[in-house]
Amino acid sequence: MSDVIRCLESIGRIPMTTMEYAATLACFDLEEGERRALLDRDQVSLRAQIDGARTMVFAIMAADEHA
């Protein structure tokens, strides 16, 4: 079974050089298509590989100053 989600969590934690990025990908049990999409930074292909949602939203919400 693929570790693509755990891999995405891992690579999103810290900035990496291209070599560090490739080495990190090698540490995970990824299918070849997933690995290629990640190496190519191809979100469309990756989404197709993991059968992901067509539309995704990423947001950072600021903490309420009065809470």
C-alpha positions as a Markdown table, in Angstrom:
| # | Residue | x | y | z |
|---|---|---|---|---|
| 1 | Met | 0.0 | 0.0 | 0.0 |
| 2 | Ser | 1.2 | 3.5 | -0.9 |
| 3 | Asp | 2.5 | 6.0 | 1.7 |
| 4 | Val | 1.8 | 9.0 | -0.5 |
| 5 | Ile | -0.2 | 11.0 | 2.2 |
| 6 | Arg | 2.5 | 10.3 | 4.9 |
| 7 | Cys | 5.1 | 11.3 | 2.3 |
| 8 | Leu | 3.3 | 14.6 | 1.6 |
| 9 | Glu | 3.1 | 15.3 | 5.3 |
| 10 | Ser | 6.8 | 14.7 | 5.6 |
| 11 | Ile | 8.0 | 16.8 | 2.7 |
| 12 | Gly | 5.7 | 19.7 | 3.8 |
| 13 | Arg | 7.4 | 20.0 | 7.2 |
| 14 | Ile | 10.7 | 21.6 | 6.2 |
| 15 | Pro | 12.4 | 23.2 | 3.2 |
| 16 | Met | 14.5 | 20.8 | 1.2 |
| 17 | Thr | 17.0 | 20.9 | -1.6 |
| 18 | Thr | 16.2 | 18.9 | -4.7 |
| 19 | Met | 18.5 | 16.1 | -3.6 |
| 20 | Glu | 17.0 | 16.0 | -0.1 |
| 21 | Tyr | 13.5 | 16.0 | -1.7 |
| 22 | Ala | 14.4 | 13.0 | -3.9 |
| 23 | Ala | 16.0 | 11.2 | -1.0 |
| 24 | Thr | 12.9 | 11.7 | 1.1 |
| 25 | Leu | 10.7 | 10.3 | -1.6 |
| 26 | Ala | 12.9 | 7.2 | -1.8 |
| 27 | Cys | 12.1 | 6.5 | 1.9 |
| 28 | Phe | 8.4 | 5.9 | 1.2 |
| 29 | Asp | 6.6 | 3.0 | -0.3 |
| 30 | Leu | 5.2 | 4.8 | -3.4 |
| 31 | Glu | 3.9 | 3.5 | -6.6 |
| 32 | Glu | 5.9 | 4.4 | -9.6 |
| 33 | Gly | 3.3 | 6.9 | -11.0 |
| 34 | Glu | 3.0 | 8.6 | -7.6 |
| 35 | Arg | 6.8 | 8.9 | -7.3 |
| 36 | Arg | 7.1 | 10.3 | -10.8 |
| 37 | Ala | 4.3 | 12.8 | -10.2 |
| 38 | Leu | 6.0 | 13.9 | -6.9 |
| 39 | Leu | 9.4 | 14.2 | -8.6 |
| 40 | Asp | 7.9 | 16.2 | -11.4 |
| 41 | Arg | 5.8 | 18.3 | -8.9 |
| 42 | Asp | 2.8 | 17.4 | -11.1 |
| 43 | Gln | -0.3 | 18.0 | -9.0 |
| 44 | Val | -2.7 | 16.9 | -11.8 |
| 45 | Ser | -1.0 | 13.6 | -12.3 |
| 46 | Leu | -0.6 | 13.0 | -8.5 |
| 47 | Arg | -4.3 | 13.7 | -8.0 |
| 48 | Ala | -5.2 | 11.2 | -10.7 |
| 49 | Gln | -2.8 | 8.6 | -9.2 |
| 50 | Ile | -4.4 | 8.8 | -5.8 |
| 51 | Asp | -7.9 | 9.3 | -7.1 |
| 52 | Gly | -8.1 | 12.6 | -5.3 |
| 53 | Ala | -10.8 | 15.3 | -5.3 |
| 54 | Arg | -10.9 | 17.5 | -8.3 |
| 55 | Thr | -11.0 | 20.7 | -6.2 |
| 56 | Met | -9.0 | 21.2 | -3.0 |
| 57 | Val | -8.7 | 24.1 | -0.8 |
| 58 | Phe | -5.8 | 25.0 | 1.5 |
| 59 | Ala | -6.2 | 27.8 | 4.1 |
| 60 | Ile | -4.4 | 29.1 | 7.1 |
| 61 | Met | -6.7 | 30.7 | 9.6 |
| 62 | Ala | -5.3 | 33.3 | 12.0 |
| 63 | Ala | -6.1 | 32.8 | 15.6 |
| 64 | Asp | -8.7 | 35.1 | 17.1 |
| 65 | Glu | -6.9 | 37.8 | 19.0 |
| 66 | His | -9.7 | 38.1 | 21.6 |
| 67 | Ala | -9.9 | 34.4 | 22.5 |
